[in-house]
Amino acid sequence: MLSSVTTPQDLDERFRAELAGLVTTTVIRAVDEPVRDDTALTGAQARALYDAQSTSRHLDLAARWLRSFDAGYYTIGSSGHEGNAAVAAALRPTDPALLHYRSGGFYCMRAGQVAGSDPIRDVLRGVVASAREPIAGGRHKVFGHADLHVIPTTSTIASHLPRAVGIAYALGRGRRLNPPANGHGWPADAVVVCSFGDASINHAAATAAFNTAGWCDHVGIKLPLLFVCEDNGLGISVRSPEGWVTAALQSRPGLRYYAADGTDSAATYDKTAEAAAWVRRYRRPAILHLTTVRLMGHAGADAEMAYRSPVEIAADLARDPLVHTARLLVDAGVATPAELMARYDELGWDVRRVAEEVLGEPRLANASEVTAPLAPRRPVRVSRAVSDSATALMDDEDGDVAAIGDDLEFTRAGGAAPRMTAGQPLWASSGAAAGPASPSSAPELPGGRHSAPPSHPTAEVSPTSGGGPGGGYAGPASAPPAADGSPTAALPATPGSPTSGPPAALPATHGSPTSGPPAALPATHGSPTSAPPVALGSPTSGPPAADGSAAAGPSVSQTSTSSALVPAGSAEALPHVSDISDSSDNSASAADSAADSAADSAADEEWPDPEPVSPAGAARPDRDAPEPARDSRLNGNGQPPTRAAAFNGRLPERAGPLTLAQTINATLTDAMLAYPQMVVFGEDVAAKGGVYGVTKGLRDRFGATRVFDTLLDETSILGLGLGAGIAGLLPVPEIQYLAYLHNAEDQLRGEAATMQFFSQGAFHNPMVVRVAGLAYQLGFGGHFHNDNALAVLRDIPGLVVAAPARAEDAAPMLRTCLASAVVDGSVCVFLEPIALYHTRDLHTETDNWWLSDYAPPSEWSAIHVPIGRARTYASGPNDDLTIITFGNGVRLSLRAAARLAGEGIACRVVDLRWLSPLPVGDIIKQSSDTGRVLVVDETRRSGGVGEGIIAALVDAGYVGVARRVAAVDSFVPLGPAANHVLVSEEQIVQGARSLLAR
């Protein structure tokens, strides 16, 4: 009769009829005894489950009622899945949980375990989008509550599974790193529970999570994670093939499989308790497969009669878990049908009363309220955090004066190197003629000293020199000087390359002048405070406001302080240094034996390099074997005792001018000293030191617990970072190439960027994602190693995108990103231009104007770069036009500006530095000063950064003229063909001329 319909009224009436038909038993069990002989579930526990399940059922009915008069906005229910309440009962309330959207029973049960909780009001506030809802504040209907240790998840199926792996990984090793606190009170033996539906197992994010969890177990990494698959056989209307879910889950290597009837509360409780005990004891991952049913369709608007037969619907109704729990209580003599009916009605009235109350609660009233938790910005606190980290690193130890070679290792220093002084044009030639400068023509340094010329000519280090990415110094790349002293290219020039002296195997750069522009060309050296205060809310220079509410724009001063060092990369300073191999114990997974009873004792807990698979049946090393001796330079956290020890006594500020790659390496080292909770990981970052050598030596300095290689899967890398951040670590994952990010982008969009939005800051996942990207890596890789697509990052609300062009900016910008992650929970993408990693020169061979000194901690506060502040080069009152650019475009534009200066055209070049948020105030100010704007955008014309710049000018009422020079809407081809689609120096020059001709 009622089997062919699934309306709320009919479901309620059917339950009442089933309950009335139950027969009271003559055998009465005590409430503290098991409700039946084959279970450990007691009568008292079963009654608590009945309450949680009945509450969840009434919440589903109330959501449909509220929707009937447009007062409710979410009708995906938990009816048929209420058995998951038994999962919560078998776990501890301090076990972090990431829940499926049909987890009403679990949530109500977990709330019942924590005093003062009100699950009815929590859920109904979410349904009506009340601003008082405790987790999302009316922004979405999610199951989440910080006090209940329930982490909110999105409606994107399976996207939360990689995060769950990350949390489990952090908990599995948390005592090793001792982060300041995970902030949520999770005990050392906590188990992470993560639930999802059967259709979700086919999602790429789920397969990535299962694979990573199994991989971790295979190599001996502790991962206390319980996956819970709630299998109702349907993904909306698409059926899971018979037996598919079981076969797919059972076959996952490294994941112990458990199964139970999810409509039977006793069986579910017992199997969950068994699985959780195993995971808690051995710190290894497992899957619990619960077969459930789905009642009332997928959601309120789902007419399931269109794709399901009455027989199928009747079969599901016959397995109603709420009826099953009621029968369990009646058969045990713990309660009578009348008592259960009274309790069901009592809970129903409570739900109805609260539903009427929350109808009058306030909703989000404006855009500011909606976006308030999205990406909080507290720039004064961030600046203070940078200063505090610098203070923590200042010590009195003086290391040996040394330089950093192109292989990013520290080497002995020799002679002097040219360097830049404040106020000097960045593109100024070191002498009248191209080539090494004479001592008399070298720029004067503070104190009246002059820098001496390099004793050996240097050359650019291409990412492909030395046999490909990661290759070391390959020697001078240009031919010997011509008779007139000018450098001679080994091959015909190629326009548009951002490097001034590529190896002989690649085309040389076109357009480098043989002599520099007039020495009197005005320049403003990079200070974010060099321009007067600007409109549109842009941060201004000067000290913080008295109330600390506004950001300060501290002045940037990059004055050289020493001149007794050999230029980085000189021939005598570059001994070959082989990769540093790690000697840590790569312990494998332990067998299920009594020896594993100490699985939560002090173990290595590092992310080891995978070992060869042992032959079938062969014994595997016990993961709790004695820990190998560690480097005496490290404490238990993989933390060198002093800064001097981390740098082997050779501090980077004494090493002379550094490349972009060397500076990032030194900055990461300092950051790992300042933040003991920081971890660096990704593909090839540890043993190899990165494919471009940027992380070289970090694992040796900090150990494989804090610097480790991951499996090759970007989704898992980002998920690991998301979970580690929530658990109290400061993750710095590396995505090897920008093109590889796109297959994992939802981990940033759907998970990372939404966490604070959907939790009002109760949870956050601080993370700085390093990405090697952008183009101009000519001669290697084509599109997949020269990707210039940034639109997918710039349109993610709240995401910070940093793009340093020079070493001088990279260090303070990276420190700002890390401090913002710690202070505000920011998610930052630190985009590193590959083609500029090892670039040294700006105009001519050996001018070394693209190198920069590394600032000691005592200077970090003075050179702090706030988020959203641009940098301006050569700002003067009589400038003819403004060039706005970023990344490789900065170097190309500065070279073009030097050529234009020779024609009497004065240009100021603005380096955006931050691509999201754009430095709108600086854009408007610098554009309005000249009235002519040339936007140089190395990304594509459609969807590129330039569109945002032009839009900002239009929105601000800019009345001058503007023009764009952008890359062609194309993928980047291999080799010299890339020059046809990328922006070139010549195009910039021609664009500026045409702009002035208007």
Disulfide bonds with the S-S distance in Angstrom:
none
